[in-house]
Amino acid sequence: MSWNFEEVKSKVKNESDGIQSPEQLEVFRIKYLGKKGLLKEMYAALGKASVEEKPVMGQQVNEVKLLIEAVLEQKKADLKKGQSQASLHRIDPTLP
């Protein structure tokens, strides 16, 4: 199977824009980095690639992996920041 890496990167970026909760972030992580995730499929295809294709394909697979990891870290930080700001604005009705 040949991969259109630019399309995969675009899909990762587009899907990451819709992440609004930790649960959605976990679904995203599993989809791309899980045992049966897209990255695992890419590495399997890399193993079957010819000797000439492996260096170029390997670099592209690593770029996709780095993008996914960067998106996960950024979204995790954004969600954490959003939760901490939400807790600042929470009103405690038990206070006098």
C-alpha positions as CSV (number, residue, x, y, z in Angstrom):
1,M,0.0,0.0,0.0
2,S,1.4,3.4,-0.9
3,W,0.6,6.3,1.4
4,N,-0.2,9.9,0.5
5,F,1.7,11.4,3.4
6,E,0.5,15.0,2.8
7,E,-3.1,13.8,2.9
8,V,-2.4,11.9,6.1
9,K,-0.9,15.0,7.7
10,S,-3.8,17.2,6.6
11,K,-6.3,14.6,8.0
12,V,-4.4,14.6,11.3
13,K,-4.5,18.4,11.5
14,N,-8.2,18.6,10.6
15,E,-9.2,15.9,13.1
16,S,-7.2,17.6,15.8
17,D,-9.2,20.8,15.4
18,G,-12.4,19.0,16.6
19,I,-10.9,17.7,19.9
20,Q,-12.7,19.4,22.8
21,S,-12.3,16.8,25.6
22,P,-9.8,14.4,27.1
23,E,-12.0,11.5,25.9
24,Q,-11.8,12.8,22.3
25,L,-8.1,13.2,22.7
26,E,-7.7,9.6,23.8
27,V,-9.8,8.4,20.8
28,F,-7.5,10.4,18.5
29,R,-4.4,8.9,20.2
30,I,-5.6,5.4,19.8
31,K,-6.6,5.9,16.2
32,Y,-3.2,7.0,15.2
33,L,-0.8,5.6,17.8
34,G,-2.6,2.5,19.1
35,K,-1.8,-1.1,18.6
36,K,-4.0,-1.2,15.5
37,G,-3.5,2.4,14.6
38,L,-2.5,4.1,11.4
39,L,1.1,4.5,12.4
40,K,1.4,0.8,13.0
41,E,0.1,0.2,9.5
42,M,2.6,2.6,8.1
43,Y,5.5,0.9,9.8
44,A,4.3,-2.5,8.5
45,A,4.2,-1.0,5.0
46,L,7.7,0.3,5.5
47,G,8.9,-3.1,6.3
48,K,7.5,-4.4,2.9
49,A,9.0,-1.5,0.9
50,S,11.9,-1.9,-1.4
51,V,15.4,-1.0,-0.4
52,E,15.3,2.2,-2.5
53,E,11.9,3.3,-1.1
54,K,12.7,2.7,2.6
55,P,14.8,5.8,3.4
56,V,12.3,8.3,1.8
57,M,9.3,6.5,3.1
58,G,10.9,6.1,6.6
59,Q,11.5,9.8,6.8
60,Q,7.9,10.6,5.8
61,V,6.5,8.1,8.4
62,N,8.7,9.7,11.1
63,E,7.4,13.1,10.1
64,V,3.8,11.9,10.4
65,K,4.7,10.4,13.8
66,L,6.3,13.6,15.1
67,L,3.2,15.6,13.9
68,I,0.8,13.3,15.7
69,E,2.9,13.5,18.9
70,A,3.1,17.3,18.6
71,V,-0.6,17.6,18.1
72,L,-1.3,15.3,21.1
73,E,1.0,17.4,23.4
74,Q,-0.5,20.7,22.2
75,K,-4.1,19.5,22.6
76,K,-3.3,18.0,26.0
77,A,-1.8,21.4,27.2
78,D,-4.8,23.3,25.7
79,L,-7.3,21.0,27.5
80,K,-5.4,21.3,30.8
81,K,-5.3,25.1,30.4
82,G,-9.0,25.2,29.7
83,Q,-9.8,23.0,32.7
84,S,-7.7,25.2,35.0
85,Q,-9.4,28.3,33.8
86,A,-12.8,26.7,34.2
87,S,-12.0,25.9,37.8
88,L,-11.0,29.5,38.5
89,H,-14.5,30.6,37.5
90,R,-16.4,28.0,39.4
91,I,-18.6,29.4,42.2
92,D,-18.8,27.6,45.5
93,P,-22.3,28.0,46.8
94,T,-21.4,26.8,50.2
95,L,-19.2,29.8,50.9
96,P,-20.8,32.6,53.0
